[in-house]
């Protein structure tokens, strides 16, 4: 590993345990090295390469959009295993420029190293559970490398599926699934006869394999409905509304099953779904009038002893919050304001904040420890242990703030005032039970 890649690889192990509540990898790779071009979906911009490179065993070199490379960033990106790739939408003679990129990719694969490409090419501003059309670049790079290496090595292309509950929310979940790889050498004769045809056919196959690794909702009108159904029945990948007794993989499979059901609806079934959708929207309008979200209604009015349990949690989290006021609060507030003021697209916020805090929090606390060491004498290993314990402090600090806010809000409501909307919710759930899938 190059130095910057290793630093992020090591540091993110702690950051991800704080950022994500649950992490799951389906069909993991067994080897760190190889000649595989991994092609992933791209739901969360900067966060995606961090997740793929840290959670999976293979060491990868990232194919990164060229417009972020300049004379200042290029040396840093080289240290982080990043290679530029030129897109048509960026302008210029992208095909000619990519010839040099393909040569560099061939050299990387020849050294028994893996590449990572985000096949969709772009990230939407609004998080959606679907796969956009996959570009053909990964297959072109693979076949070009095989030609340059005289077909003497094996090169594979493997689809990956990133599944977040919501990448922009702290303490969400992430599941990363891998498809069966495609061995490009098996298509040598067909490729030599008709390269364009083989690349197009394999690209469709790759896209289908990638769709099977994520929740893929086809119709625009079903994207929001899919999320609402998961929110209400608490079985799927909704970030706030889910049954904690269900495993993350079970919730992921349910999310896929629900999407497949919506994708296959007949005209008559669509009419029934439209009726249920209207009932859901009416219920959500009632919640909005009360100033509540579905998760809050569930906690305040349905989950037993929620206030007592939350109060007990606050007693445990309070000491961590107080310590966090010194060690966590200032860098966190600075990063939050800086990122949200400088970056117009919220899709970049979560990953940028994480990366900045990965650098600033250690520096800030090393400074605090250096000052404290002038007055308190401790063994070196004690300082190291305290430094790593700050991960628990950071989590306690965040949870205390969140739980305090919820507990204070819950005091505005009582069971009597929420009874009618709970009854409305029960009616919607009964309708959802009629769906057969």
Protein Blocks (a to p, Z undefined) as FASTA:
>chain_A
ZZklmmmmmmmmmmmmmmpmbdcdehiafbfbdcdddddddfkljmmmmmmmmmpmbdcd
ddddfklgcfklmmmmmmnopacdddfklgpjfklmmmmmmmmmmmmmmnopacdddfko
pacfbdcdddddddfklmmmmmmmmmmnoopaccdddddddddfblkbghiacddddddd
ddfklmmmmmmmmmmlmmmmmmmmmmmmmmmmmccdfblklmmmmmmmmmmnopamcfkl
ccfkbcfklmmmmmmmmmmmmmmpcfklmmmmmmmmmmmmmmmmmmmmnopafklmmmmm
mmghklmmmmmmmmmmmmmmmmmmmmmmmmmmmmmmmmmmmpmblklmmmmmmmmmmmmm
mmmmmmmmmmmmmmpccdfklmmmmmmmmmmmmmmmmmmmmmmmmmmmmmmpcfklmmmm
mmmmmmmmmmmmmpcZZ
